[in-house]
Each structure stands twice: as C-alpha cells, then as structure tokens.
Amino acid sequence: MPKNQNPIFIHSLFRSGSTWLFERFRTSSAMYWCYQEPYHEALITLNANPEALLSFSETTVRELRHPNMKAPYFQEFYIIREELKGKFDKAISYDSFFDPLACPVFETYTEALIHHAKGRPVLQCCRSFGRVPFLKTAFPGTHILLWRDPISQWLSYQINDYFDITSLSILNAINPPEVIRLLRSEICLSEFRAENIYEEHSTLLKFPIDSKQRYQIFFTLWLYHIIHNFPLCDMDINVDQLTKDPEYVEYKKDEFNKLGINDVNITQCMMPATVLSKTDERYFQTLENWVINLFRQAGYAADTIEQVLQQRNAQRPKPKHHKKSLVESASRARVMAYHYADRLSGALKENNQLRAQLNALEDKKI
C-alpha cells in the first residue's frame, strides 16, 4: 500500500480527547476515511440491523459532552455495511482485548475496514491499547498514542456508569497479562462470559467496586497503556499540552508532516484540567502507589515505571490560579460523591451476599 494510503491508528483510553481528534481528521479533507471506535460493541448491529447505527449520534454527543459532529458517529461503517455484514463478532470488543487470537475474526474484520475505506483509513480506537503489538505487526501503518493526565481523565469517566463498566469488561478479557490477573484477584472479579456483551455489562453493573477501586482499576489500565505503547507508537499526543502550549501544537504539526499526515488542524483543543486541593493530591497519590506496587509484583522494573511517572509529571496540566475557597469546595464535593459511591458499592455487596445465601438455601431444599 502506498505510504499516503497506509492506515492510521489512534490508540487511547476513553475520555482523552479521542472524539475531538477523530473529528479533526474527518473534517480536514476528503483524503481520510475515518472510523470512530471500530471495536465498539454497538457495531454488532452491522450484522442484522445496520440502520440502528445512524441513531447513535445526537444523544451521545449531548450526554458525553463530545464535540459537535458533522455526521453520525458510525456513518463510515454504515456506508460500507454490505462489506462488513457478518464480520463483527462479540469477542472483538473485550474478550480478545489482550489476546487477539482469542477472536479468530479480529484481524479479518480490521482488514475489511482498511480494504474497503474510501480514502486513507483512520481508525480511532478506545479498545485497542491491549492489542497494539498485534495491530502494529499486522497493519504497519502509522500508530499514534493519545493520552491525558489520569486524574482529570478518570473524573471525566464519572459522567455515567458506562466507562467504569468498560474498565471491568477489559479486566474480564481472555488471557490477560499478569498485572491484570493480580488486579482481578485483589477485587475478587472472576472471569465469566455471557451470550452477548449487554448481559455482561448488566452483570458487571452489579459488581461492587468502591470509589478507590474505581480509580485503581483505571490507573492500572492507564499505566499499562503508557508503559507498553509509548515504545511502539510512531508518535504521541498529550491533549493537556495541546490545550495550553502553542509551541507543542507546532511541534506536533511537524511530526504529522514527517509521518505523511497532512491538512489536519490540531489547534483550538480545549481539554479541561481538574484543580486539586492538597487533600485530593494525597488521596490520589495513595491510590497510585497501590497500583505501582501491583506492577512491581507483576515483575515490572522500577526504572520503567519511574520513567512513565516522570513523563506524566512533566506534561501534567497546570491550571490557572483558582481561589482557594473554590478549590476546597470542589474537593469537598468530590469527597461526598466518593462517599455515596462507596455506600452504593456496600449495598451491592450485601445484596450479592444475600442472594448467594438464598441460592444456597434453595439448593439444600432441592
């Protein structure tokens, strides 16, 4: 494939400005054919009801505070729906997250997207960061790592339940790496499968995790993504820096040009950054130290982890000065939110224990 037709993969976690960057590619020129979240579980409807994909747009944009989009979220998939019919499998989204070979059609589905693209294919992925080595080998185009400061990113996850549920879905993947196995053991998550992803999500919604565990799970995935994929990707983009530093924007434009990526406007990024109180900083540092220790148990070298943390601190957003009273008020509001999340987690745990006891009694009667 000619260099200017090689696929472009954007690898990120959720809530890292990926939709903004996708839309920048989509609106830049006719040369790009952009797929938004090609491993999204909603794409299973390509097999039987592709028209449903067109409604996945306006409501999503409003609820998730995505930038306005010039076309439906999954329009590019819909246009080539006949070529994709029957190719999407439930195991694509999460089951094969760390082991693409666990889903025999993962590679053929991705290949179909690239082959049938009506322009240079751009695949903006939030479910690829466990499979970058495989994708880079199978599809050696341009691979971009997109990232953001983890605390602001995780707080953005709390907009609804979906993003913490996807984190649990990732932990539930087949053949996960050792650090994920350790984390599953720590939170008592047993691997399970259901007929479809919606049944799995419904079950995971009832799985009790408190506010501390929610961040620990997320930070584990964030750190895994950065450690493993920085060396593999052709370039990285930090959206916090893209927001605040004009020189950084120009530097990334030059990198784009060197990689043969033209006419993509990456100016005017406006990624919000959370202002933390000293109490917040101590709270998150304790949780991150727990995760770092988990990586050490899994065999990661201290130098490897420290290098990532230094890079994170170097590009950490530094919001403009805010009144101390407002910062403290925001901190107290977050503590209240954590408290209610923990109470819900406790109630779910008690409910699950009661259900198990009732089931045991029923078994004895039988």
GUGU-491025 format. One line per field, with one value per residue (C-alpha): residue number from 0; chain; x, y, z. Coordinates in nm, 3 decimals. Example, Ala and Ser with C-alpha at 12.3 -4.5 7.8 and 13.67 -1.06 7.14 Angstrom:
2
num <- (0:1)
cadena <- (A:A)
px <- (1.230:1.367)
py <- (-0.450:-0.106)
pz <- (0.780:0.714)
//
This chain:
366
num <- (0:1:2:3:4:5:6:7:8:9:10:11:12:13:14:15:16:17:18:19:20:21:22:23:24:25:26:27:28:29:30:31:32:33:34:35:36:37:38:39:40:41:42:43:44:45:46:47:48:49:50:51:52:53:54:55:56:57:58:59:60:61:62:63:64:65:66:67:68:69:70:71:72:73:74:75:76:77:78:79:80:81:82:83:84:85:86:87:88:89:90:91:92:93:94:95:96:97:98:99:100:101:102:103:104:105:106:107:108:109:110:111:112:113:114:115:116:117:118:119:120:121:122:123:124:125:126:127:128:129:130:131:132:133:134:135:136:137:138:139:140:141:142:143:144:145:146:147:148:149:150:151:152:153:154:155:156:157:158:159:160:161:162:163:164:165:166:167:168:169:170:171:172:173:174:175:176:177:178:179:180:181:182:183:184:185:186:187:188:189:190:191:192:193:194:195:196:197:198:199:200:201:202:203:204:205:206:207:208:209:210:211:212:213:214:215:216:217:218:219:220:221:222:223:224:225:226:227:228:229:230:231:232:233:234:235:236:237:238:239:240:241:242:243:244:245:246:247:248:249:250:251:252:253:254:255:256:257:258:259:260:261:262:263:264:265:266:267:268:269:270:271:272:273:274:275:276:277:278:279:280:281:282:283:284:285:286:287:288:289:290:291:292:293:294:295:296:297:298:299:300:301:302:303:304:305:306:307:308:309:310:311:312:313:314:315:316:317:318:319:320:321:322:323:324:325:326:327:328:329:330:331:332:333:334:335:336:337:338:339:340:341:342:343:344:345:346:347:348:349:350:351:352:353:354:355:356:357:358:359:360:361:362:363:364:365)
cadena <- (A:A:A:A:A:A:A:A:A:A:A:A:A:A:A:A:A:A:A:A:A:A:A:A:A:A:A:A:A:A:A:A:A:A:A:A:A:A:A:A:A:A:A:A:A:A:A:A:A:A:A:A:A:A:A:A:A:A:A:A:A:A:A:A:A:A:A:A:A:A:A:A:A:A:A:A:A:A:A:A:A:A:A:A:A:A:A:A:A:A:A:A:A:A:A:A:A:A:A:A:A:A:A:A:A:A:A:A:A:A:A:A:A:A:A:A:A:A:A:A:A:A:A:A:A:A:A:A:A:A:A:A:A:A:A:A:A:A:A:A:A:A:A:A:A:A:A:A:A:A:A:A:A:A:A:A:A:A:A:A:A:A:A:A:A:A:A:A:A:A:A:A:A:A:A:A:A:A:A:A:A:A:A:A:A:A:A:A:A:A:A:A:A:A:A:A:A:A:A:A:A:A:A:A:A:A:A:A:A:A:A:A:A:A:A:A:A:A:A:A:A:A:A:A:A:A:A:A:A:A:A:A:A:A:A:A:A:A:A:A:A:A:A:A:A:A:A:A:A:A:A:A:A:A:A:A:A:A:A:A:A:A:A:A:A:A:A:A:A:A:A:A:A:A:A:A:A:A:A:A:A:A:A:A:A:A:A:A:A:A:A:A:A:A:A:A:A:A:A:A:A:A:A:A:A:A:A:A:A:A:A:A:A:A:A:A:A:A:A:A:A:A:A:A:A:A:A:A:A:A:A:A:A:A:A:A:A:A:A:A:A:A:A:A:A:A:A:A:A:A:A:A:A:A:A:A:A:A:A:A:A:A:A:A:A:A)
px <- (0.000:0.142:0.259:-0.017:-0.274:-0.129:-0.378:-0.354:-0.437:-0.508:-0.478:-0.624:-0.834:-1.181:-1.230:-0.890:-0.998:-1.020:-1.354:-1.217:-0.912:-1.128:-1.349:-1.038:-0.934:-1.288:-1.336:-0.983:-1.019:-1.162:-0.838:-0.923:-1.185:-1.239:-1.372:-1.480:-1.425:-1.407:-1.420:-1.725:-1.975:-2.261:-2.117:-2.259:-2.572:-2.383:-2.478:-2.856:-2.969:-2.711:-2.969:-2.958:-2.605:-2.729:-2.918:-2.601:-2.519:-2.702:-2.794:-2.443:-2.288:-2.505:-2.467:-2.092:-2.008:-1.847:-1.774:-2.044:-2.003:-2.076:-2.214:-2.344:-2.092:-2.074:-2.157:-1.846:-1.934:-2.291:-2.180:-1.984:-2.233:-2.267:-1.893:-1.895:-2.210:-2.140:-1.782:-1.827:-1.816:-1.896:-1.541:-1.388:-1.470:-1.340:-1.288:-0.982:-0.860:-0.517:-0.516:-0.641:-0.602:-0.891:-1.114:-1.047:-1.223:-1.048:-0.782:-1.014:-1.263:-0.988:-0.853:-1.201:-1.223:-0.890:-0.953:-1.296:-1.209:-1.290:-0.979:-0.680:-0.819:-0.807:-0.909:-0.969:-0.967:-1.051:-1.043:-0.707:-0.445:-0.406:-0.350:-0.108:0.177:-0.053:-0.202:0.138:0.265:-0.047:-0.108:0.221:0.082:0.109:0.029:-0.044:-0.072:-0.319:-0.312:-0.416:-0.343:-0.510:-0.683:-0.871:-0.944:-1.088:-1.301:-1.442:-1.527:-1.773:-2.017:-2.207:-2.162:-2.056:-1.684:-1.620:-1.816:-1.592:-1.290:-1.433:-1.507:-1.140:-1.034:-1.266:-1.072:-0.940:-0.569:-0.491:-0.135:-0.012:-0.081:-0.445:-0.467:-0.335:-0.586:-0.875:-0.768:-0.745:-1.100:-1.239:-1.352:-1.396:-1.377:-1.713:-1.883:-2.237:-2.411:-2.381:-2.198:-2.514:-2.570:-2.210:-2.248:-2.566:-2.381:-2.081:-2.308:-2.399:-2.036:-1.942:-1.641:-1.593:-1.457:-1.097:-1.112:-1.262:-0.960:-0.715:-0.864:-0.850:-0.494:-0.381:-0.512:-0.370:-0.023:-0.031:-0.120:0.164:0.431:0.360:0.258:0.491:0.780:0.560:0.380:0.524:0.426:0.227:-0.012:-0.081:-0.408:-0.329:-0.021:-0.216:-0.460:-0.216:0.109:0.117:0.477:0.373:0.099:0.353:0.588:0.310:0.218:0.577:0.559:0.238:0.404:0.705:0.468:0.283:-0.026:-0.137:-0.415:-0.525:-0.595:-0.499:-0.533:-0.801:-0.801:-0.983:-0.936:-1.038:-0.797:-0.903:-0.772:-0.679:-0.651:-0.367:-0.614:-0.703:-0.337:-0.265:-0.576:-0.483:-0.115:-0.205:-0.418:-0.150:0.115:-0.105:-0.119:0.256:0.316:0.087:0.304:0.615:0.456:0.387:0.759:0.782:1.115:1.114:1.300:1.030:0.754:0.952:1.021:0.649:0.570:0.835:0.691:0.344:0.462:0.648:0.329:0.085:-0.164:-0.111:-0.443:-0.454:-0.479:-0.816:-0.950:-0.857:-1.217:-1.342:-1.074:-1.164:-1.537:-1.478:-1.268:-1.545:-1.798:-1.578:-1.547:-1.927:-1.953:-1.698:-1.897:-2.220:-2.039:-1.895:-2.237:-2.376:-2.087:-2.155:-2.524:-2.443:-2.203:-2.463:-2.724:-2.492:-2.412:-2.781:-2.858:-2.581:-2.721:-3.072:-2.942:-2.757:-3.077:-3.269:-3.002:-3.034:-3.412:-3.361)
py <- (0.000:0.346:0.544:0.802:0.520:0.333:0.311:0.549:0.402:0.627:0.435:0.582:0.521:0.676:1.046:1.154:1.384:1.099:1.210:1.562:1.430:1.193:1.482:1.684:1.410:1.366:1.734:1.801:1.687:1.416:1.219:1.046:0.778:0.788:0.508:0.612:0.334:0.040:-0.217:-0.064:-0.329:-0.138:-0.235:-0.586:-0.434:-0.429:-0.793:-0.760:-0.401:-0.150:0.132:0.144:0.282:0.611:0.699:0.667:1.034:1.336:1.190:1.056:1.392:1.572:1.320:1.271:1.634:1.532:1.800:1.855:1.609:1.678:1.328:1.035:0.866:0.545:0.679:0.537:0.187:0.229:0.332:0.006:-0.203:-0.469:-0.534:-0.561:-0.770:-1.082:-0.980:-0.826:-1.070:-1.017:-1.122:-0.829:-0.564:-0.703:-1.081:-1.054:-0.726:-0.863:-1.168:-1.101:-1.470:-1.537:-1.391:-1.554:-1.274:-0.980:-0.949:-1.014:-0.755:-0.493:-0.582:-0.534:-0.183:-0.089:-0.257:-0.100:0.251:0.520:0.720:0.685:0.483:0.638:0.407:0.597:0.327:0.328:-0.053:-0.126:-0.039:-0.401:-0.514:-0.258:-0.510:-0.732:-0.443:-0.289:-0.619:-0.696:-0.339:-0.146:0.195:0.493:0.436:0.734:0.720:0.971:1.041:1.272:1.324:1.028:1.211:1.455:1.168:0.940:1.217:1.259:0.886:0.961:1.126:0.795:0.425:0.316:0.390:0.212:-0.084:-0.090:-0.100:-0.410:-0.557:-0.511:-0.685:-0.971:-1.034:-1.376:-1.444:-1.111:-1.011:-1.084:-0.737:-0.769:-1.116:-0.972:-0.688:-0.927:-1.127:-0.814:-0.704:-1.063:-1.046:-1.393:-1.425:-1.501:-1.499:-1.426:-1.473:-1.104:-0.800:-0.639:-0.931:-0.899:-0.525:-0.585:-0.830:-0.602:-0.311:-0.510:-0.585:-0.389:-0.159:0.144:0.481:0.392:0.069:0.252:0.477:0.195:-0.008:0.289:0.386:0.027:0.041:0.391:0.289:-0.032:0.169:0.416:0.162:-0.077:0.151:0.450:0.247:0.100:0.406:0.641:0.948:1.052:1.341:1.474:1.666:1.867:2.009:2.052:2.270:2.502:2.516:2.672:2.557:2.199:2.230:2.341:2.059:1.802:1.955:1.896:1.537:1.488:1.622:1.394:1.097:1.200:1.325:1.647:1.902:1.805:2.109:2.030:2.385:2.504:2.195:2.277:1.988:2.086:2.015:1.942:2.168:1.954:2.050:1.916:1.666:1.547:1.509:1.294:1.085:1.004:0.955:0.681:0.503:0.534:0.397:0.088:0.037:0.093:-0.178:-0.409:-0.354:-0.428:-0.755:-0.838:-0.803:-0.450:-0.279:0.025:0.227:0.152:0.275:0.579:0.687:0.695:0.886:1.145:1.192:1.226:1.489:1.683:1.718:1.743:2.026:2.332:2.516:2.889:3.010:2.949:3.086:2.854:2.850:2.722:2.451:2.334:2.338:2.125:1.887:1.852:1.784:1.505:1.353:1.349:1.182:0.918:0.861:0.791:0.569:0.369:0.334:0.202:-0.043:-0.163:-0.210:-0.409:-0.629:-0.701:-0.773:-1.015:-1.194:-1.222:-1.359:-1.618:-1.727:-1.760:-1.964:-2.191:-2.247:-2.328:-2.580:-2.752:-2.782:-2.947)
pz <- (0.000:-0.086:0.217:0.182:0.195:0.494:0.780:1.072:1.414:1.713:2.041:2.358:2.663:2.687:2.768:2.635:2.353:2.103:1.957:1.911:1.724:1.518:1.408:1.316:1.077:0.947:0.865:0.739:0.379:0.159:0.172:0.504:0.573:0.947:1.166:1.514:1.772:1.527:1.811:1.983:2.095:1.928:1.589:1.634:1.474:1.143:1.110:1.130:1.178:1.049:1.034:1.414:1.392:1.246:1.564:1.772:1.740:1.880:2.218:2.267:2.181:2.438:2.720:2.685:2.602:2.274:2.015:1.756:1.470:1.106:1.050:1.260:1.485:1.279:0.932:0.762:0.882:0.761:0.412:0.368:0.566:0.297:0.301:0.683:0.725:0.932:1.011:1.358:1.648:2.015:2.112:1.920:2.180:2.510:2.515:2.288:2.441:2.536:2.309:1.954:1.872:2.112:1.840:1.501:1.310:1.478:1.210:0.915:1.042:1.081:0.739:0.587:0.735:0.582:0.247:0.191:0.314:0.058:0.142:0.370:0.664:1.010:1.296:1.620:1.886:2.257:2.276:2.113:2.371:2.483:2.123:1.981:1.928:1.721:1.523:1.454:1.316:1.113:0.992:0.989:0.904:1.140:1.508:1.734:2.113:2.258:2.630:2.909:3.279:3.452:3.738:3.513:3.275:3.543:3.691:3.341:3.346:3.627:3.387:3.391:3.477:3.130:3.147:3.477:3.337:3.029:3.260:3.427:3.083:2.993:3.315:3.217:2.893:2.794:2.871:3.041:3.140:3.491:3.632:3.526:3.682:4.007:3.996:3.930:4.233:4.451:4.369:4.360:3.997:3.848:3.470:3.313:2.974:2.864:2.531:2.449:2.580:2.717:2.952:3.068:3.122:3.322:3.546:3.587:3.678:3.990:4.075:4.391:4.350:4.570:4.460:4.547:4.349:4.052:4.028:4.099:3.813:3.578:3.675:3.620:3.263:3.210:3.330:3.125:2.813:2.859:2.957:2.671:2.387:2.409:2.265:1.991:1.855:1.594:1.794:2.098:2.155:2.503:2.490:2.804:2.632:2.310:2.505:2.677:2.477:2.125:2.077:2.148:1.884:1.624:1.721:1.674:1.339:1.226:1.346:1.149:0.835:0.876:0.904:0.588:0.772:0.607:0.638:0.991:1.210:1.570:1.703:1.948:2.165:2.490:2.730:3.085:3.369:3.726:4.001:4.302:4.665:4.879:5.024:4.673:4.581:4.886:4.817:4.459:4.539:4.788:4.528:4.261:4.496:4.545:4.167:4.127:4.386:4.185:3.877:4.082:4.198:3.831:3.752:3.608:3.671:3.897:3.630:3.371:3.600:3.715:3.358:3.283:3.602:3.522:3.176:3.324:3.573:3.303:3.098:3.386:3.333:3.547:3.555:3.608:3.965:4.128:4.454:4.739:4.861:4.524:4.509:4.860:4.778:4.470:4.680:4.939:4.663:4.528:4.877:4.904:4.564:4.669:4.989:4.801:4.552:4.842:5.002:4.675:4.649:5.003:4.929:4.614:4.809:5.078:4.814:4.634:4.962:5.047:4.701:4.740:5.078:4.935:4.643:4.887:5.087:4.769:4.672:5.011:4.966:4.630)
//
